Amino acid sequence: MGICNICPRNCNIDRSEKIGYCAMTDTVKISRAALHMWEEPCISGEKGSGTVFFSGCNMKCVFCQNKDISTDGFGKEITIGRLAEIFLELQDKGALNINLVTPTHYTLQIIDAVKIARAKGLKLPIVYNTSSYEKVETIKLLEGIVDIWLPDFKYMDNTAAQRYSKAPDYVENAKAAIAEMVRQQPECAFNEDGIIQKGVIVRHLVLPGQTQRAKDAVQYLYDCYGDSIFISIMSQYTPCTDLGDYPEINRKLTAEEYDDVVDFAVEIGVENGFLQEGESASESFIPPFNLEGV
């Protein structure tokens, strides 16, 4: 792999010898590979999305719901060949797609695994499920590999990005990364069952007390891309970790706050979008990280 500067952290280290900001070596580590029913309807459908949860993360959001794997590093190390086998096993289980969750720090290994799996009969679309804290150069490496981009657009201002994710340059990197994703997949396409085959769905998680920031994010996305992308406005924020140092977000989102953002999206003309019901804001929404399918 050599020196790793795959993401904006620019660790500039050899991950075969030491870990980067993502807390991972260059050996793929995953915590779960299973059918997942809790994505957007056009991704999960009725059969489920073949979701692979990678251990480690280059963000370290203080409110992360997947802290056990993103920060604490739970998971099992596997070979690239085994990752390719997992893709094929998920296809055999009826998955509608292969959904790569927090994949950034394993981009090069994923490219190899997808090529191996496709040579052995993988036909499913590849979903790249990312925080958007990405380099454009890295996203370009994935052209022809990724069919469906599923990026978060977490913040519209770097003050919040620094406070909650220690990423003071998040906004400019996320904007540029999403622009490259849309360049690669400029229009969404669905099969006869309404399951997405290619395109871009951008997610924004509404944080408590920060409806204006959420509106700014939705406004930016709609101004830039209109209805060529889908905007997924998420209500599932749940304080699962100790947020005593962040009292302003140490509570669940209220229905009124969420509805305020949704109403704004409708008012500005957003037509291609997804909403979440209130019951998604619970720990039961978080899958068990138990090495299933690994």
Secondary structure in CASP SS format (residue, H / E / C, confidence):
PFRMAT SS
TARGET T0000
AUTHOR 0000-0000-0000
METHOD secondary structure of the structure
MODEL  1
M C 1.00
G C 1.00
I E 1.00
C E 1.00
N C 1.00
I C 1.00
C C 1.00
P C 1.00
R C 1.00
N C 1.00
C C 1.00
N C 1.00
I E 1.00
D E 1.00
R C 1.00
S C 1.00
E C 1.00
K C 1.00
I C 1.00
G C 1.00
Y C 1.00
C C 1.00
A C 1.00
M C 1.00
T C 1.00
D C 1.00
T C 1.00
V C 1.00
K E 1.00
I E 1.00
S E 1.00
R E 1.00
A E 1.00
A E 1.00
L E 1.00
H E 1.00
M C 1.00
W C 1.00
E C 1.00
E C 1.00
P H 1.00
C H 1.00
I H 1.00
S H 1.00
G C 1.00
E C 1.00
K C 1.00
G C 1.00
S E 1.00
G E 1.00
T E 1.00
V E 1.00
F E 1.00
F E 1.00
S C 1.00
G C 1.00
C C 1.00
N C 1.00
M C 1.00
K C 1.00
C C 1.00
V C 1.00
F C 1.00
C C 1.00
Q C 1.00
N C 1.00
K H 1.00
D H 1.00
I H 1.00
S H 1.00
T C 1.00
D C 1.00
G C 1.00
F C 1.00
G C 1.00
K E 1.00
E E 1.00
I C 1.00
T C 1.00
I H 1.00
G H 1.00
R H 1.00
L H 1.00
A H 1.00
E H 1.00
I H 1.00
F H 1.00
L H 1.00
E H 1.00
L H 1.00
Q H 1.00
D H 1.00
K C 1.00
G C 1.00
A C 1.00
L C 1.00
N C 1.00
I E 1.00
N E 1.00
L E 1.00
V E 1.00
T C 1.00
P C 1.00
T H 1.00
H H 1.00
Y H 1.00
T H 1.00
L H 1.00
Q H 1.00
I H 1.00
I H 1.00
D H 1.00
A H 1.00
V H 1.00
K H 1.00
I H 1.00
A H 1.00
R H 1.00
A H 1.00
K C 1.00
G C 1.00
L C 1.00
K C 1.00
L C 1.00
P C 1.00
I E 1.00
V E 1.00
Y E 1.00
N E 1.00
T E 1.00
S C 1.00
S C 1.00
Y C 1.00
E C 1.00
K C 1.00
V H 1.00
E H 1.00
T H 1.00
I H 1.00
K H 1.00
L H 1.00
L C 1.00
E C 1.00
G C 1.00
I C 1.00
V C 1.00
D C 1.00
I E 1.00
W E 1.00
L E 1.00
P E 1.00
D E 1.00
F C 1.00
K C 1.00
Y C 1.00
M C 1.00
D C 1.00
N H 1.00
T H 1.00
A H 1.00
A H 1.00
Q H 1.00
R H 1.00
Y H 1.00
S H 1.00
K C 1.00
A C 1.00
P C 1.00
D C 1.00
Y H 1.00
V H 1.00
E H 1.00
N H 1.00
A H 1.00
K H 1.00
A H 1.00
A H 1.00
I H 1.00
A H 1.00
E H 1.00
M H 1.00
V H 1.00
R H 1.00
Q H 1.00
Q C 1.00
P C 1.00
E C 1.00
C C 1.00
A E 1.00
F E 1.00
N C 1.00
E C 1.00
D C 1.00
G C 1.00
I C 1.00
I E 1.00
Q E 1.00
K E 1.00
G E 1.00
V E 1.00
I E 1.00
V E 1.00
R E 1.00
H E 1.00
L E 1.00
V C 1.00
L C 1.00
P C 1.00
G C 1.00
Q C 1.00
T H 1.00
Q H 1.00
R H 1.00
A H 1.00
K H 1.00
D H 1.00
A H 1.00
V H 1.00
Q H 1.00
Y H 1.00
L H 1.00
Y H 1.00
D H 1.00
C H 1.00
Y H 1.00
G H 1.00
D H 1.00
S H 1.00
I C 1.00
F E 1.00
I E 1.00
S E 1.00
I E 1.00
M E 1.00
S C 1.00
Q C 1.00
Y C 1.00
T C 1.00
P C 1.00
C C 1.00
T C 1.00
D C 1.00
L C 1.00
G C 1.00
D C 1.00
Y C 1.00
P H 1.00
E H 1.00
I H 1.00
N C 1.00
R C 1.00
K C 1.00
L C 1.00
T C 1.00
A H 1.00
E H 1.00
E H 1.00
Y H 1.00
D H 1.00
D H 1.00
V H 1.00
V H 1.00
D H 1.00
F H 1.00
A H 1.00
V H 1.00
E H 1.00
I H 1.00
G C 1.00
V C 1.00
E C 1.00
N C 1.00
G E 1.00
F E 1.00
L C 1.00
Q C 1.00
E C 1.00
G H 1.00
E H 1.00
S H 1.00
A C 1.00
S C 1.00
E H 1.00
S H 1.00
F H 1.00
I C 1.00
P C 1.00
P C 1.00
F C 1.00
N C 1.00
L C 1.00
E C 1.00
G C 1.00
V C 1.00
END
